[in-house]
Amino acid sequence: MPQNSRIIVVGSINTDLVIRGPRLPAPGETVIGGEFYQAAGGKGANQAVAAARAALQPVTFVGAVGDDSLGKAALQRFRSENLICDYLTTVAEEPSGVALILVDEAGQNLISVAAGANAHLTAQNLDAIPEEVFLAARVFLTCLETPLFTVAAGLQRARRAGLMTVLNPAPACHEILKASLLPLVDVLTPNEGEAALLAGITTFDGGDEAAAVRAARMLQAQGCKQVIVTRGSAGCLVVDEQVTHIPARSVLAIDATAAGDAFNGALAAALSEGRSLCEAAEWATAAAAISVTRRGAQPSLPSRAEIVDFLNGNPPHNPSSN
């Protein structure tokens, strides 16, 4: 009998190769003086680990790695988390996913990804998961770093099983509109730029709350039930019948690489426990705020106890400062 969980996460697994420098280079420019480090990443893996650290019950993770040292190391790490790893696939003769990340002193980043084995995660991998795994879960979370037909198959199966579906449309692409995926989504979680791109707003100003709401309403008209637009240090906007602004708590940002993934994983954990969308968004905003105070993707993701402590007014602890 498979072990059951309240959350299923389908998504990518990468190793992040990171250079932290004084500023981000312009096209064709070389910036000297950076510091290199390697960290576990991939939007799917980040979100699965974020959910697992925030949740009371184990999280089921579905993804693919290559048959190489990076893939083996990733699988070993996942087994040390609150994750069910029965449905992680090793793809022969394919490299594991890799992300090259540049981060400046303000915590802003540029990312380039080689998908590797992630591109070989298929609908058949999802079909092989026993039905009772889906029937026991409450929330299905996915993103767009695996093939679109795999994302669609996951959303369709989750919808048939009655799960709440959460799609983080990152990296954003118009193909999700052409494929009519939004009617399968209960909660869409774009950042401001992704919301504008998907809604076709070309003159969007990142600080324009009204434009963010307009983009969210346009996406609702495409079929998704609710939209949460994440806005970095401005918090997020929860858009359902009404619009609710969830403010962010002030922190010293060091690295924003996995902030969106921290948000989505913690959001899924809170929703799986029956919290309202606004309560879950407040929980998720706290998790994201903690994550930007730490370097790396998965190393930055907070535990449940840390999120609760932060919501109670205590500053986040930064392990790298020890």
C-alpha positions in Angstrom: 0.0 0.0 0.0 1.6 3.4 -1.0 2.2 5.9 1.7 -0.3 8.8 1.4 0.1 12.5 1.7 -2.1 15.6 1.5 0.1 17.3 -1.2 1.3 16.1 -4.5 4.0 18.2 -6.3 5.0 17.6 -9.9 8.0 19.5 -11.3 11.6 20.0 -12.1 14.8 19.0 -10.3 18.0 21.0 -11.0 21.4 21.7 -9.4 22.0 25.4 -9.1 25.5 26.7 -10.0 25.5 30.2 -8.5 27.7 33.3 -8.8 27.1 36.1 -6.4 28.7 39.3 -7.7 28.6 43.0 -7.1 26.0 43.5 -9.9 24.4 41.7 -12.8 26.3 41.9 -16.1 24.8 43.6 -19.1 24.7 41.6 -22.4 28.3 41.0 -23.5 29.7 42.2 -20.3 32.0 40.3 -17.8 31.7 41.2 -14.1 34.7 40.2 -12.0 34.7 39.6 -8.3 32.0 37.0 -7.8 31.7 34.2 -5.3 30.7 30.7 -6.5 28.6 28.1 -4.7 26.5 25.1 -5.6 23.0 24.4 -4.3 20.1 22.1 -4.8 17.3 23.7 -6.9 14.7 23.3 -9.6 11.3 24.9 -9.2 9.5 21.6 -8.7 12.1 20.4 -6.2 12.2 23.7 -4.4 8.4 23.8 -4.1 8.3 20.2 -2.9 10.9 20.8 -0.3 9.2 24.1 0.8 5.9 22.3 1.2 7.5 19.3 3.0 9.2 21.6 5.5 6.0 23.6 6.1 3.6 20.6 6.2 2.7 18.3 9.1 2.5 15.2 6.7 4.9 14.0 4.1 4.7 15.4 0.6 4.6 13.3 -2.6 7.1 14.5 -5.2 7.0 13.5 -8.8 10.0 14.4 -11.0 13.0 13.1 -13.0 16.8 13.2 -12.7 19.6 11.9 -14.9 21.6 8.9 -14.2 24.6 10.9 -13.1 26.3 12.2 -9.9 24.0 15.3 -9.7 20.9 13.1 -10.0 22.1 10.6 -7.4 23.0 13.4 -5.0 19.5 15.0 -5.5 17.7 11.7 -4.7 19.8 11.3 -1.6 18.9 14.8 -0.4 15.2 14.2 -1.0 15.2 11.1 1.2 16.4 13.3 4.1 13.3 15.6 3.7 9.7 15.1 4.6 9.1 13.7 1.1 7.7 10.5 -0.5 10.2 9.7 -3.2 8.5 6.6 -4.7 7.6 8.4 -7.9 10.9 10.0 -8.8 12.2 8.7 -12.1 15.9 8.3 -13.2 16.2 8.8 -17.0 19.1 6.8 -18.5 21.6 8.6 -20.8 20.2 12.1 -19.9 22.0 14.7 -17.7 20.2 16.0 -14.7 18.8 19.5 -14.9 21.2 22.4 -14.2 20.5 26.1 -13.6 23.2 28.8 -14.0 22.3 31.7 -11.6 23.8 35.2 -11.2 22.9 37.1 -8.0 23.7 40.7 -7.2 24.3 42.4 -3.9 20.6 43.4 -3.7 19.5 39.8 -4.1 18.2 40.2 -7.6 19.0 37.4 -10.0 19.3 36.1 -13.6 18.7 32.4 -14.3 19.4 30.2 -17.3 18.2 26.5 -17.2 19.3 23.4 -19.1 16.3 21.0 -18.6 18.1 17.7 -19.1 16.0 14.8 -17.6 13.2 17.2 -16.7 12.2 17.3 -20.3 11.6 13.6 -20.2 9.0 13.6 -17.4 5.9 12.3 -19.2 2.2 11.8 -18.7 3.0 8.1 -18.5 5.0 8.7 -15.3 1.9 10.3 -13.8 -0.3 7.4 -15.1 1.9 5.0 -13.2 1.0 6.5 -9.8 -1.7 4.5 -8.0 -5.1 6.1 -7.9 -5.2 6.0 -4.1 -2.3 8.5 -3.9 -4.4 11.1 -5.7 -7.6 10.2 -3.8 -5.8 10.7 -0.4 -4.4 14.1 -1.3 -6.0 17.5 -1.0 -3.7 19.8 -3.0 -1.9 19.4 -6.3 1.0 21.9 -7.1 2.9 22.2 -10.3 4.9 24.7 -12.4 6.1 25.0 -16.0 9.7 23.6 -15.9 8.5 20.2 -17.2 6.8 19.5 -20.6 3.4 21.2 -20.9 1.6 18.0 -21.8 2.9 16.5 -18.5 1.6 19.6 -16.6 -1.7 19.2 -18.3 -2.0 15.5 -17.5 -1.2 16.2 -13.9 -3.8 19.0 -13.6 -6.4 16.8 -15.4 -5.8 13.8 -13.1 -5.8 16.0 -10.0 -9.1 17.6 -11.1 -10.7 14.2 -11.6 -9.6 13.2 -8.1 -11.1 16.3 -6.6 -7.9 18.0 -5.5 -7.4 21.7 -5.3 -5.1 22.5 -8.2 -2.3 25.2 -7.8 -0.3 26.3 -10.9 2.8 28.5 -10.6 3.1 29.7 -14.2 6.8 30.0 -14.2 8.6 30.3 -16.5 5.5 32.0 -18.0 4.5 31.0 -21.5 1.4 31.8 -23.7 1.2 28.1 -24.5 -0.8 27.5 -21.3 -3.5 29.7 -22.7 -3.5 28.0 -26.1 -3.7 24.6 -24.3 -6.7 25.8 -22.3 -5.0 24.9 -19.0 -6.5 27.7 -16.9 -9.9 26.1 -16.5 -8.1 23.2 -14.8 -6.6 25.6 -12.2 -8.1 26.6 -8.9 -5.3 28.9 -7.8 -2.9 30.6 -10.2 0.2 32.1 -8.6 2.1 34.4 -11.1 4.4 37.2 -10.1 3.7 40.6 -11.5 5.7 40.1 -14.7 4.2 36.7 -15.4 0.7 38.0 -14.8 1.3 40.8 -17.2 2.8 38.5 -19.9 0.0 36.0 -19.7 -2.7 38.8 -19.7 -1.0 40.5 -22.7 -0.4 43.8 -20.8 2.6 45.3 -22.6 2.8 48.6 -20.7 2.8 47.1 -17.3 4.7 49.0 -14.5 5.9 46.6 -11.8 4.7 48.9 -9.1 1.2 49.3 -10.5 -1.3 47.5 -8.2 -4.3 48.3 -10.4 -2.5 46.8 -13.4 -1.8 43.7 -11.4 -5.4 43.3 -10.5 -6.5 43.9 -14.1 -4.1 41.2 -15.2 -5.5 38.8 -12.6 -9.1 39.5 -13.6 -8.2 38.8 -17.3 -6.7 35.5 -16.2 -9.8 34.6 -14.3 -11.8 35.3 -17.4 -9.6 32.7 -19.1 -10.9 30.1 -16.7 -8.9 29.9 -13.4 -10.9 30.4 -10.3 -8.5 32.5 -8.1 -5.2 34.3 -8.7 -2.5 35.3 -6.3 -0.1 37.9 -7.8 3.2 37.9 -5.9 4.9 41.3 -5.7 8.2 40.8 -3.9 8.7 43.3 -1.1 5.2 44.6 -1.7 3.7 41.3 -0.6 0.9 39.8 -2.7 -2.6 40.3 -4.0 -5.2 37.6 -3.5 -7.8 38.0 -6.2 -11.0 36.0 -6.0 -14.4 37.7 -5.8 -12.6 40.5 -3.9 -9.1 41.8 -3.9 -7.0 41.4 -0.7 -3.6 42.9 -0.2 -1.3 40.7 2.0 1.7 42.9 3.0 5.2 41.5 3.2 7.3 41.8 6.4 10.5 43.9 6.2 13.7 41.8 6.0 17.2 42.3 4.7 17.2 40.5 1.3 20.3 38.6 0.4 19.2 36.2 -2.4 15.7 36.1 -4.0 16.4 32.9 -6.0 13.7 30.7 -4.4 11.3 33.2 -3.0 8.5 32.3 -5.3 9.1 28.6 -4.7 9.1 29.1 -0.9 5.8 31.0 -1.4 4.1 28.2 -3.4 5.3 25.3 -1.3 4.1 27.0 1.9 0.9 28.0 0.2 0.2 24.4 -0.7 0.9 23.3 2.9 -1.5 25.8 4.4 -4.2 25.0 1.9 -3.8 21.3 2.5 -4.7 22.0 6.2 -8.0 23.8 5.2 -6.8 27.4 5.7 -8.6 30.1 3.7 -6.8 31.4 0.6 -5.9 34.7 2.4 -4.7 32.9 5.5 -2.6 30.6 3.3 -1.2 33.6 1.4 -0.1 35.2 4.6 1.6 32.0 5.7 3.3 31.8 2.2 4.4 35.4 2.3 6.1 34.8 5.6 7.9 31.8 4.2 9.1 33.8 1.1 10.4 36.6 3.3 12.5 34.2 5.4 13.9 32.6 2.2 15.3 35.8 0.8 17.4 36.3 3.9 19.5 33.2 3.0 21.6 32.1 0.1 20.7 29.3 -2.3 17.4 27.7 -3.3 16.6 24.7 -1.1 19.0 25.8 1.7 17.0 29.0 2.1 13.6 27.3 2.5 12.2 27.6 6.1 10.8 25.0 8.4 7.2 25.1 9.8 8.5 26.2 13.2 10.5 29.1 11.6 7.4 30.3 9.7 5.3 30.2 12.9 8.1 32.0 14.8 8.4 34.7 12.2 4.6 35.2 12.1 4.8 35.7 15.9 7.1 38.6 15.3 10.6 37.1 15.7 13.2 37.9 13.1 14.4 35.0 10.8 17.5 33.1 11.7 20.2 33.0 9.1 22.2 29.7 9.5 25.0 31.1 7.2 25.7 33.9 9.6 26.9 31.4 12.3 
